[in-house]
Amino acid sequence: MLLAVLVSLGRWQLQRADQKRALFDAFARGADTTRLIDLKTPPVPRYQHVEARGSYDGSRQVLIDNMPSASGRAGYFVVTPFALAGGGWLLVNRGWVPLGASRAAPPAVDVAGGARRIVGRADHLPTAGLRMGQPSALRPPFPVVANFPSRTDIEQLMRETSWASAVELVLLDPDQPDGYERQWQPPGVPPLRHTAYAVQWFALALALGVIYLVTNVRRSGS
């Protein structure tokens, strides 16, 4: 039974490696072309490079909590609503900011509301690996600090119903102004790490099989 479990764990890690490889490949391909999006644009592939025209609404921002930086520091993702020039809204992740003195005093994340062009990658809002209980509804004052809010949570908070369907969230490009720390990459560990885990599980299974055979050969010989 233990041997079967070890082999199953190894196969699962190989499947995870394939999934991550597809995700990293999609991230690499996303920058090949840039699509101009508006309210009527149909959904685009995840990590597709996109462009939009409009203006930020800096008065109704969301700070997504429990988002560590690349170096492991505690902080927030700054998510800002963007009013599209032709009508409608989309959400823009302007990057990571450090926590500061405490969560009772959120960092200043002001942004000007003039007309502009933004470019970035299509993505999803961050999700929790395990959610305990039903989260409470988000309420002002802004900026609102939230733990893994859904698109519906943010829509209800902002009382807006006209949202672009092309993307759930735009990861603002690192060279764009009015952003913070941005080192975008697919979530989780790279595919090679899963392959290494698989090798470890298979090695344990092999060792267990050898021990089993040696033990039983000795018993039969005695």
N, C-alpha and C positions, 0 to 999 in steps of 0.2 A: 504493500500500500504506500509506503513512504517513497519507494522508487517511482511509482506512478505519479505521485504528487510532485516530485522533483522534476521529472520529465515534463509534466504539464506546465510547471512554472517556467521552464526553459522555453517551451513552445509559445507561451503567452508573451514572454519578453521579445521573442522574434517577431510576433505579430505587432507588438508595440513599436518595434524598430521600423517595421514597414509603414505603420501609420505615421510615425514621426518623419520618416523619409519623404512621404508624400506631402506632409505639411511644410517641411523645409524646402522642397522643390517648388511648391506653390508660392512660397515667400520669395524665392529667387526669380520665378517667372513673372511675379506681379509687377516688377519694375520695367518690364519690356515695353509696355505701352501705357499711356495716360488717358483716361476717359473723363470727359467733361460730364458732370452729373447735375441734375436738377430734380425738382419734385417728382417728375413723371418718369425718370430713368428707372428701368427694371433692375432687380437685384444683380449685383456684379459679383464675381468670384472673390472669396476671401483673399486679402493681400493685394488685390488689384490696385494699381496706382491710379488715383482719381484727382480731379480738379473741380473746384466749386467757386462760385462768385457770390458775394453777399457781404454780411457784416456780423461781427460777434455781438452777442448780448451779454456783456460782462456783469449785468445786475442779477443774473440767475444761474450761478455756477454751482457745480457739484464737485466735492473733493472725495474721491474714492479712497477709503481708508485701508490700512493693512497692505499697502503696496510697497514692498522693499525695493530699494535701488539696486543697481547692478552690483554694488559693493556690500549690500545687505543692510543699509541704513533704513530706518523706519520713515515712512512718508506717505504722500498722497499722489494720485493721478488727478490732474486738473482737467475736468470735463466741462466744456463751454458750449452752450447752444449757439448755432450759427444760422442766422436768418438768410435763406437763399434769395438771390436777387429777383427771381421770378415767383416767389412765394414758397412757403413751407420752411421746414427746419431740418437740420441735421445736428449731430453731436460730434464735437471735435475734442480729442484727447491732446491737450497742449503739452503734456509731458509730466515729469515727476518733480515734486518739491519736497524738501525735508519737513519733518513733523514740527519742529520748533519747540518752544518751551513746554507747551502742553496742548491737548486737543481742545481745551477751553478757549484757546486763542489761535484760531486758524491763521495760516500765512496770508499775506496780501497777494492776491492773484489778479489785480485789476488789468483790464485790457480795453483799448480804445474801440469804439464802435463804428469807425468809418468804413466805407466800402473798400473791399479788398478781394484778392484772389488767393485761395489757399490750395495747397497740394499735399497729399498724403496717401496712406494706404487704407483700404477698407479692412475693417476687423470687427470683432464682437466685443461687447463689454466684458470685463473680467468676471469670471464665475468662481464660486467657492467649490473646493473639492468635496466638502461635506457641509451641508447647511442644517443647523439645529433649530427647530421651531419655525414659527412664522414671523418674519421681520415686520416691524412696525412701519406704518406709512411715513414717508418723508415729508417734513414740514419746514417752512422758512423759520428763522431768517437765513438768508444766503450770505456766503456760500454754505451749502448744506453738506455736512460730513455724513457719508453713507458707506455701509459695508456691503459690497457686491450688489449694488442696485441693478434691477432689470430695466430694460427699455420702458416697460409699462410703468414701473415705479417713477422714472424720471418724467415721463409724459404726464402722469397724474400730478406730480409735484409742480410742473410748469404750466399745467392746464392748457396744453396745446394738443391739438388733434391732427394737424397737418404735418406729417413727418415724411421725409424722403425714404422710399423703400429700397433705394439702391444699396445703402450701407446702414449698418446699425451704429457704427462709430468710425470716425476717421482718425488715424494715427498721424498727427501732423509731422511732416518731414523735418529732419534735424536742421536743415538750412533755412527753414521758414522763420520769420520774425514772430515775436510775441509768444514764444514757447519757452519751455524749461528743459530739464535734462531729458534727452530722448535717445535711447539706445534700443530701438525696436528689434525684436527677433521673435520667432515662434515660441510659444510657451513650453515650459518643461525642459527636460534634458535632451541632448541631441541623440540621433539614432544610434551612433556608435556606443553610447553608454548602455542602451538597452541590449545591444548585441553582446557587450561585455558581461552584463548580468546573466544573459542566457547561457553564455559559456560557463559561468560559475555554477549555475544550476545543473547543467549537463555534466560538469566535472564532478559535482557532488553525487549525482546519480551514478556515474561510472565508478566512483570510489565505493559507494554503497554496494553496487553489484559485485565488485571485486571482493570486498569483505565478505559478502554473503557466500560467494563461491568458495573462497578459501576456507571459511569456517565449516561449510558443509562437506568439503573434500576431506578435511581433517577428521570430522566426525565419522565419515564413512570409512576412512582408513583405519581408525581406531577400533 
